Amino acid sequence: MKEMIRNRIERLLSAELGISPGKLNETGTVYSVCTDRKKPYIKILAYRNCVAVCTSKELSVKIPELLQGKSLERLLQKPPVLQEKAAE
């Protein structure tokens, strides 16, 4: 039963973020681009040992550079898009 629930959760997260369920079980940061979003868009999710980041196409080039070397706690305190706007 527990395995069935975990598989269902992973399928739902996978569909929402455009990341395969296998990638959600990796360690580290996984990136995806959500091509159907028009405005600047970012969604950050922590799942098990993985941080999944889904962005709009226009942010997809900058985000990996902005997130490099940052802990999950730091990312969730102040999202990278807000950090960049504050620096301008």
MODELLER restraints for C-alpha pairs under 7 A, 6 or more apart:
rsr = mdl.restraints
at = mdl.atoms
rsr.add(forms.Gaussian(group=physical.xy_distance, feature=features.Distance(at['CA:10:A'], at['CA:21:A']), mean=5.46, stdev=0.5))
rsr.add(forms.Gaussian(group=physical.xy_distance, feature=features.Distance(at['CA:11:A'], at['CA:21:A']), mean=6.14, stdev=0.5))
rsr.add(forms.Gaussian(group=physical.xy_distance, feature=features.Distance(at['CA:14:A'], at['CA:20:A']), mean=5.39, stdev=0.5))
rsr.add(forms.Gaussian(group=physical.xy_distance, feature=features.Distance(at['CA:14:A'], at['CA:21:A']), mean=5.55, stdev=0.5))
rsr.add(forms.Gaussian(group=physical.xy_distance, feature=features.Distance(at['CA:17:A'], at['CA:54:A']), mean=5.78, stdev=0.5))
rsr.add(forms.Gaussian(group=physical.xy_distance, feature=features.Distance(at['CA:18:A'], at['CA:32:A']), mean=6.31, stdev=0.5))
rsr.add(forms.Gaussian(group=physical.xy_distance, feature=features.Distance(at['CA:19:A'], at['CA:32:A']), mean=6.51, stdev=0.5))
rsr.add(forms.Gaussian(group=physical.xy_distance, feature=features.Distance(at['CA:24:A'], at['CA:47:A']), mean=6.78, stdev=0.5))
rsr.add(forms.Gaussian(group=physical.xy_distance, feature=features.Distance(at['CA:24:A'], at['CA:50:A']), mean=5.95, stdev=0.5))
rsr.add(forms.Gaussian(group=physical.xy_distance, feature=features.Distance(at['CA:25:A'], at['CA:48:A']), mean=6.97, stdev=0.5))
rsr.add(forms.Gaussian(group=physical.xy_distance, feature=features.Distance(at['CA:25:A'], at['CA:49:A']), mean=6.85, stdev=0.5))
rsr.add(forms.Gaussian(group=physical.xy_distance, feature=features.Distance(at['CA:25:A'], at['CA:50:A']), mean=6.46, stdev=0.5))
rsr.add(forms.Gaussian(group=physical.xy_distance, feature=features.Distance(at['CA:26:A'], at['CA:49:A']), mean=6.58, stdev=0.5))
rsr.add(forms.Gaussian(group=physical.xy_distance, feature=features.Distance(at['CA:26:A'], at['CA:50:A']), mean=5.76, stdev=0.5))
rsr.add(forms.Gaussian(group=physical.xy_distance, feature=features.Distance(at['CA:27:A'], at['CA:49:A']), mean=4.90, stdev=0.5))
rsr.add(forms.Gaussian(group=physical.xy_distance, feature=features.Distance(at['CA:27:A'], at['CA:50:A']), mean=4.93, stdev=0.5))
rsr.add(forms.Gaussian(group=physical.xy_distance, feature=features.Distance(at['CA:28:A'], at['CA:49:A']), mean=6.65, stdev=0.5))
rsr.add(forms.Gaussian(group=physical.xy_distance, feature=features.Distance(at['CA:28:A'], at['CA:50:A']), mean=5.06, stdev=0.5))
rsr.add(forms.Gaussian(group=physical.xy_distance, feature=features.Distance(at['CA:28:A'], at['CA:51:A']), mean=6.13, stdev=0.5))
rsr.add(forms.Gaussian(group=physical.xy_distance, feature=features.Distance(at['CA:29:A'], at['CA:50:A']), mean=5.80, stdev=0.5))
rsr.add(forms.Gaussian(group=physical.xy_distance, feature=features.Distance(at['CA:29:A'], at['CA:51:A']), mean=4.64, stdev=0.5))
rsr.add(forms.Gaussian(group=physical.xy_distance, feature=features.Distance(at['CA:29:A'], at['CA:52:A']), mean=5.82, stdev=0.5))
rsr.add(forms.Gaussian(group=physical.xy_distance, feature=features.Distance(at['CA:30:A'], at['CA:51:A']), mean=6.24, stdev=0.5))
rsr.add(forms.Gaussian(group=physical.xy_distance, feature=features.Distance(at['CA:30:A'], at['CA:52:A']), mean=4.87, stdev=0.5))
rsr.add(forms.Gaussian(group=physical.xy_distance, feature=features.Distance(at['CA:30:A'], at['CA:53:A']), mean=6.16, stdev=0.5))
rsr.add(forms.Gaussian(group=physical.xy_distance, feature=features.Distance(at['CA:31:A'], at['CA:52:A']), mean=6.03, stdev=0.5))
rsr.add(forms.Gaussian(group=physical.xy_distance, feature=features.Distance(at['CA:31:A'], at['CA:53:A']), mean=4.85, stdev=0.5))
rsr.add(forms.Gaussian(group=physical.xy_distance, feature=features.Distance(at['CA:31:A'], at['CA:54:A']), mean=5.90, stdev=0.5))
rsr.add(forms.Gaussian(group=physical.xy_distance, feature=features.Distance(at['CA:32:A'], at['CA:53:A']), mean=6.29, stdev=0.5))
rsr.add(forms.Gaussian(group=physical.xy_distance, feature=features.Distance(at['CA:32:A'], at['CA:54:A']), mean=4.77, stdev=0.5))
rsr.add(forms.Gaussian(group=physical.xy_distance, feature=features.Distance(at['CA:32:A'], at['CA:55:A']), mean=6.52, stdev=0.5))
rsr.add(forms.Gaussian(group=physical.xy_distance, feature=features.Distance(at['CA:33:A'], at['CA:54:A']), mean=5.55, stdev=0.5))
rsr.add(forms.Gaussian(group=physical.xy_distance, feature=features.Distance(at['CA:33:A'], at['CA:55:A']), mean=5.05, stdev=0.5))
rsr.add(forms.Gaussian(group=physical.xy_distance, feature=features.Distance(at['CA:33:A'], at['CA:56:A']), mean=5.63, stdev=0.5))
rsr.add(forms.Gaussian(group=physical.xy_distance, feature=features.Distance(at['CA:33:A'], at['CA:57:A']), mean=5.82, stdev=0.5))
rsr.add(forms.Gaussian(group=physical.xy_distance, feature=features.Distance(at['CA:33:A'], at['CA:60:A']), mean=6.31, stdev=0.5))
rsr.add(forms.Gaussian(group=physical.xy_distance, feature=features.Distance(at['CA:34:A'], at['CA:54:A']), mean=6.35, stdev=0.5))
rsr.add(forms.Gaussian(group=physical.xy_distance, feature=features.Distance(at['CA:34:A'], at['CA:55:A']), mean=5.74, stdev=0.5))
rsr.add(forms.Gaussian(group=physical.xy_distance, feature=features.Distance(at['CA:34:A'], at['CA:56:A']), mean=5.14, stdev=0.5))
rsr.add(forms.Gaussian(group=physical.xy_distance, feature=features.Distance(at['CA:34:A'], at['CA:57:A']), mean=6.66, stdev=0.5))
rsr.add(forms.Gaussian(group=physical.xy_distance, feature=features.Distance(at['CA:35:A'], at['CA:56:A']), mean=6.09, stdev=0.5))
rsr.add(forms.Gaussian(group=physical.xy_distance, feature=features.Distance(at['CA:35:A'], at['CA:57:A']), mean=5.98, stdev=0.5))
rsr.add(forms.Gaussian(group=physical.xy_distance, feature=features.Distance(at['CA:37:A'], at['CA:56:A']), mean=5.70, stdev=0.5))
rsr.add(forms.Gaussian(group=physical.xy_distance, feature=features.Distance(at['CA:40:A'], at['CA:56:A']), mean=5.73, stdev=0.5))
rsr.add(forms.Gaussian(group=physical.xy_distance, feature=features.Distance(at['CA:40:A'], at['CA:58:A']), mean=6.68, stdev=0.5))
rsr.add(forms.Gaussian(group=physical.xy_distance, feature=features.Distance(at['CA:40:A'], at['CA:59:A']), mean=6.53, stdev=0.5))
rsr.add(forms.Gaussian(group=physical.xy_distance, feature=features.Distance(at['CA:41:A'], at['CA:55:A']), mean=5.24, stdev=0.5))
rsr.add(forms.Gaussian(group=physical.xy_distance, feature=features.Distance(at['CA:41:A'], at['CA:56:A']), mean=4.92, stdev=0.5))
rsr.add(forms.Gaussian(group=physical.xy_distance, feature=features.Distance(at['CA:42:A'], at['CA:54:A']), mean=5.67, stdev=0.5))
rsr.add(forms.Gaussian(group=physical.xy_distance, feature=features.Distance(at['CA:42:A'], at['CA:55:A']), mean=4.33, stdev=0.5))
rsr.add(forms.Gaussian(group=physical.xy_distance, feature=features.Distance(at['CA:42:A'], at['CA:56:A']), mean=6.60, stdev=0.5))
rsr.add(forms.Gaussian(group=physical.xy_distance, feature=features.Distance(at['CA:43:A'], at['CA:53:A']), mean=5.76, stdev=0.5))
rsr.add(forms.Gaussian(group=physical.xy_distance, feature=features.Distance(at['CA:43:A'], at['CA:54:A']), mean=5.14, stdev=0.5))
rsr.add(forms.Gaussian(group=physical.xy_distance, feature=features.Distance(at['CA:43:A'], at['CA:55:A']), mean=6.39, stdev=0.5))
rsr.add(forms.Gaussian(group=physical.xy_distance, feature=features.Distance(at['CA:44:A'], at['CA:52:A']), mean=5.78, stdev=0.5))
rsr.add(forms.Gaussian(group=physical.xy_distance, feature=features.Distance(at['CA:44:A'], at['CA:53:A']), mean=4.64, stdev=0.5))
rsr.add(forms.Gaussian(group=physical.xy_distance, feature=features.Distance(at['CA:44:A'], at['CA:54:A']), mean=6.54, stdev=0.5))
rsr.add(forms.Gaussian(group=physical.xy_distance, feature=features.Distance(at['CA:45:A'], at['CA:51:A']), mean=5.68, stdev=0.5))
rsr.add(forms.Gaussian(group=physical.xy_distance, feature=features.Distance(at['CA:45:A'], at['CA:52:A']), mean=5.10, stdev=0.5))
rsr.add(forms.Gaussian(group=physical.xy_distance, feature=features.Distance(at['CA:45:A'], at['CA:53:A']), mean=6.49, stdev=0.5))
rsr.add(forms.Gaussian(group=physical.xy_distance, feature=features.Distance(at['CA:46:A'], at['CA:52:A']), mean=6.31, stdev=0.5))
rsr.add(forms.Gaussian(group=physical.xy_distance, feature=features.Distance(at['CA:66:A'], at['CA:80:A']), mean=6.37, stdev=0.5))
